[in-house]
Amino acid sequence: MQYDAETNIAMWELSQEPIASARMFGKLIVHFSAGGTPVIIEMLDASKFVSQTAKAGNPAPALG
């Protein structure tokens, strides 16, 4: 996982396949290969997610 504090985006690279398309699902952007396999997942407003997770009593995932 990578986190960019300046843009407040967390990113998970799942594959090194070339990206052919992307779809947005709320605060998530999923980039897909030509075969439909997820390649990268980006989470927008990632610090807000971590904060909400901590408030819910769950351990906050580490960023960075």
BELBELBEL-V777385 format. One record per residue. OMEGA is omega in whole degrees, -180 to 180 (none if undefined). D_LAST is the distance of its C-alpha to the last C-alpha in Angstrom with 2 decimals. Layout:
omega=OMEGA d_last=D_LAST
omega=OMEGA d_last=D_LAST
This chain:
omega=175 d_last=7.48
omega=177 d_last=5.88
omega=176 d_last=4.96
omega=-177 d_last=7.56
omega=-179 d_last=8.38
omega=179 d_last=11.85
omega=-180 d_last=12.74
omega=-180 d_last=10.77
omega=172 d_last=10.43
omega=-177 d_last=8.45
omega=176 d_last=10.14
omega=176 d_last=11.56
omega=-176 d_last=14.06
omega=-175 d_last=16.95
omega=177 d_last=19.53
omega=177 d_last=20.48
omega=176 d_last=23.57
omega=180 d_last=24.54
omega=-179 d_last=23.75
omega=-178 d_last=27.02
omega=178 d_last=26.21
omega=176 d_last=23.77
omega=179 d_last=24.37
omega=177 d_last=22.90
omega=-176 d_last=22.93
omega=-180 d_last=22.32
omega=179 d_last=18.68
omega=172 d_last=17.89
omega=179 d_last=18.85
omega=178 d_last=19.82
omega=-174 d_last=20.88
omega=171 d_last=23.78
omega=178 d_last=25.75
omega=180 d_last=29.49
omega=177 d_last=30.18
omega=179 d_last=28.08
omega=175 d_last=25.27
omega=-179 d_last=21.76
omega=-179 d_last=19.78
omega=172 d_last=16.60
omega=176 d_last=15.48
omega=176 d_last=13.86
omega=176 d_last=13.34
omega=-179 d_last=14.57
omega=-174 d_last=14.12
omega=-179 d_last=11.03
omega=177 d_last=10.96
omega=178 d_last=14.62
omega=-179 d_last=14.17
omega=180 d_last=12.07
omega=-180 d_last=14.80
omega=178 d_last=17.57
omega=180 d_last=16.47
omega=179 d_last=16.59
omega=-180 d_last=19.94
omega=178 d_last=21.31
omega=177 d_last=21.03
omega=177 d_last=18.52
omega=-180 d_last=15.63
omega=177 d_last=12.46
omega=179 d_last=9.82
omega=177 d_last=6.61
omega=172 d_last=3.75
omega=none d_last=0.00
